[in-house]
Each structure stands twice: as structure tokens, then as C-alpha cells.
């Protein structure tokens, strides 16, 4: 992952009026969360747009230098982790009249910025009709912890029940 250094300003005031003034000046209000601490910051909109449009895009680690009374630094990232689905057993599901329903496309994880995976692979080779795949069954890389509830269903192989054919109403002769 690419690391980009950004100098940002610590904000001491919050609210809609402050946010509007910042945006008019080409700044974006933001909040950095981590280790039980929140820091309100303002960063240049053009810097963020440039990073999002770069080849690394939103997968860039931002190394913030927070200017203020006592300068601080921290790292952050803008993106959640997407799920990539592989080995979907289409033939097995079709023969059982089952359909895969993807209920989640991304999950929330906790880890150090350098350990954030680009994606998490969901191997559906062993899913069978009527089964579910829960978040707790995800294979996570070392140093990555699942924050999303482990009981959340990511994928279900729903068996479709055929409805009885509707009969046409009988004609009544008068």
C-alpha cells in the first residue's frame, strides 16, 4: 500500500457554520478515530481528491501531521475491506433450485494501517443449498480482527420453493 504524508490542521470548533466556512475555503472537516481518542481536523479538499484519483485510490495510507498547539502524527485509511467471492458452486445450486444471496459486500476489521488487506476472500466451495456463510467463518490474515458481528450472515444459499401453478378461473356461461 502507498503511504502519503498530509499536513492537516487541528480544529477547535465544530458545527454546521464552521464546516460551511471550511468548505468555502477549500477545506474538509474530518475526524480521526483511534485508540479511544478522537481528533477533529481540517484538510485540503484538493489533496484528498488527488489521493482518491491516484492509482492506489482509497487504499492509500494517510500519514497525518496534525498541526496545532502540540503537533501530532497518526496514520489512517479511508476505506472498508471488500469481500471477494470465489468457488461459487453454481451447478450444485442450480440442480437444487437454490440461489446465492450476497447479504454483505464488505466487513469492518481492526488492524494496523499497514496490515489492512486489499480484500478478504470468501471461499464458497463448500456451501450447500439451504446453508449460510457467517462473518465468523472468514479466513482473516494475521494481525486482522473481525469487528463485524461474527453471527452476521454474509451469504445464504436460499432454496426457492416453486409456487403451485395458478389455475385460470372457470368460465361461467349465462
C-alpha positions as CSV (number, residue, x, y, z in Angstrom):
1,X,0.0,0.0,0.0
2,X,1.1,3.5,-0.8
3,X,1.7,5.9,2.1
4,X,1.0,9.6,1.6
5,X,2.0,12.3,4.1
6,X,-0.6,15.1,4.6
7,X,-0.3,18.1,6.8
8,X,-3.7,18.9,8.4
9,X,-4.9,21.4,10.9
10,X,-6.4,20.6,14.2
11,X,-9.9,22.1,14.6
12,X,-11.0,23.5,17.9
13,X,-14.6,24.4,16.9
14,X,-17.3,22.2,15.4
15,X,-20.8,22.7,13.9
16,X,-22.5,23.4,10.6
17,X,-21.3,27.0,10.4
18,X,-17.7,26.1,10.9
19,X,-18.0,23.2,8.4
20,X,-19.5,25.6,5.8
21,X,-16.7,28.1,6.3
22,X,-14.1,25.4,5.9
23,X,-15.7,24.0,2.7
24,X,-15.9,27.5,1.2
25,X,-12.2,27.8,1.9
26,X,-11.4,24.5,0.1
27,X,-11.0,22.6,3.3
28,X,-12.8,19.4,4.5
29,X,-13.8,18.9,8.1
30,X,-12.9,15.3,9.3
31,X,-12.4,13.3,12.4
32,X,-9.6,10.9,13.1
33,X,-10.6,8.0,15.4
34,X,-8.3,5.6,17.1
35,X,-7.0,4.2,20.5
36,X,-10.0,5.8,22.2
37,X,-9.1,9.3,21.0
38,X,-10.9,11.5,18.5
39,X,-9.2,14.5,16.9
40,X,-11.2,17.0,14.8
41,X,-9.1,18.1,11.8
42,X,-9.4,20.1,8.6
43,X,-7.6,19.0,5.4
44,X,-7.3,20.4,1.9
45,X,-10.0,19.1,-0.4
46,X,-7.7,19.1,-3.4
47,X,-5.2,16.8,-1.5
48,X,-7.9,14.3,-0.8
49,X,-9.3,14.4,-4.3
50,X,-5.8,13.9,-5.7
51,X,-5.3,10.8,-3.5
52,X,-8.7,9.3,-4.3
53,X,-8.0,9.7,-8.1
54,X,-4.5,8.2,-7.9
55,X,-3.7,4.6,-8.9
56,X,-3.8,3.4,-5.2
57,X,-7.0,5.3,-4.7
58,X,-8.8,4.9,-1.4
59,X,-6.4,2.1,-0.4
60,X,-3.8,4.7,0.4
61,X,-2.5,5.0,4.0
62,X,-2.6,8.7,5.1
63,X,0.2,9.7,7.3
64,X,-1.2,12.8,9.0
65,X,0.9,15.5,10.6
66,X,-1.6,17.4,12.7
67,X,-0.6,21.0,13.2
68,X,-1.9,22.7,16.4
69,X,-0.7,23.7,19.8
70,X,1.3,20.5,20.1
71,X,1.9,18.8,16.7
72,X,0.9,15.2,16.5
73,X,1.1,12.5,13.9
74,X,-1.0,9.4,13.1
75,X,-1.9,7.1,10.2
76,X,-5.3,6.5,8.8
77,X,-7.1,4.9,5.9
78,X,-10.3,5.9,4.2
79,X,-11.7,2.5,3.1
80,X,-13.5,-0.5,4.4
81,X,-12.5,-4.0,3.4
82,X,-14.4,-5.5,0.4
83,X,-15.2,-9.2,0.1
84,X,-14.3,-11.2,-3.0
85,X,-16.4,-14.3,-3.6
86,X,-14.7,-17.4,-5.2
87,X,-15.7,-21.0,-5.9
88,X,-19.4,-20.5,-6.1
89,X,-21.0,-24.0,-6.7
90,X,-23.4,-22.9,-9.5
91,X,-24.1,-26.4,-10.8
92,X,-24.9,-27.8,-7.3
93,X,-27.1,-24.8,-6.5
94,X,-29.0,-24.9,-9.9
95,X,-29.8,-28.6,-9.5
96,X,-31.3,-28.0,-6.1
97,X,-33.2,-24.9,-7.3
98,X,-31.1,-22.7,-4.9
99,X,-29.9,-19.2,-5.4
100,X,-26.9,-17.4,-3.6
101,X,-27.9,-14.2,-1.9
102,X,-24.9,-12.0,-1.0
103,X,-26.1,-10.0,2.0
104,X,-22.8,-8.2,2.7
105,X,-20.2,-6.9,0.3
106,X,-17.7,-5.6,2.9
107,X,-16.9,-6.1,6.5
108,X,-15.3,-4.0,9.3
109,X,-12.0,-5.1,10.7
110,X,-9.5,-3.8,13.2
111,X,-5.7,-3.8,12.5
112,X,-2.7,-1.6,12.0
113,X,-2.9,0.5,8.8
114,X,-0.1,-1.5,7.2
115,X,-1.9,-4.7,7.8
116,X,-5.2,-3.7,6.1
117,X,-5.9,-6.3,3.4
118,X,-6.9,-5.1,-0.1
119,X,-9.7,-7.7,0.1
120,X,-10.9,-10.7,2.0
121,X,-11.7,-13.8,0.0
122,X,-14.8,-15.7,0.8
123,X,-14.5,-19.3,-0.4
124,X,-17.9,-20.7,-1.1
125,X,-16.8,-24.2,-2.4
126,X,-18.4,-26.0,0.5
127,X,-21.7,-24.1,0.7
128,X,-24.7,-26.2,0.0
129,X,-28.4,-25.5,-0.6
130,X,-30.1,-24.1,2.5
131,X,-26.8,-23.2,4.2
132,X,-25.4,-19.9,5.2
133,X,-21.9,-18.4,5.5
134,X,-21.4,-16.2,8.5
135,X,-18.8,-13.5,9.1
136,X,-17.1,-15.5,11.8
137,X,-16.1,-18.1,9.2
138,X,-14.0,-15.6,7.2
139,X,-10.3,-16.5,6.9
140,X,-8.6,-13.3,8.1
141,X,-4.9,-12.5,7.5
142,X,-2.5,-12.3,10.6
143,X,-3.0,-9.1,12.6
144,X,-6.5,-8.6,11.4
145,X,-9.5,-8.9,13.7
146,X,-13.2,-9.0,12.7
147,X,-15.2,-6.1,14.1
148,X,-18.5,-7.0,12.3
149,X,-20.6,-9.3,14.4
150,X,-19.4,-12.9,13.8
151,X,-23.1,-14.1,13.6
152,X,-23.9,-11.8,10.6
153,X,-24.8,-13.9,7.6
154,X,-22.6,-12.9,4.6
155,X,-24.1,-15.3,2.1
156,X,-27.1,-17.6,2.1
157,X,-27.9,-20.4,-0.4
158,X,-31.6,-20.0,-0.4
159,X,-33.7,-22.8,-1.9
160,X,-36.5,-21.5,-3.9
161,X,-39.9,-23.2,-3.5
162,X,-41.9,-23.4,-6.6
163,X,-45.4,-21.9,-6.2
164,X,-48.3,-24.0,-7.5
165,X,-49.4,-23.0,-10.9
166,X,-52.3,-20.6,-10.8
167,X,-55.4,-22.1,-12.4
168,X,-57.5,-19.9,-14.6
169,X,-60.9,-19.1,-13.3
170,X,-63.7,-21.2,-14.9
171,X,-65.8,-19.5,-17.4
172,X,-69.4,-19.1,-16.4
173,X,-72.0,-19.4,-19.2
174,X,-75.0,-17.3,-18.9
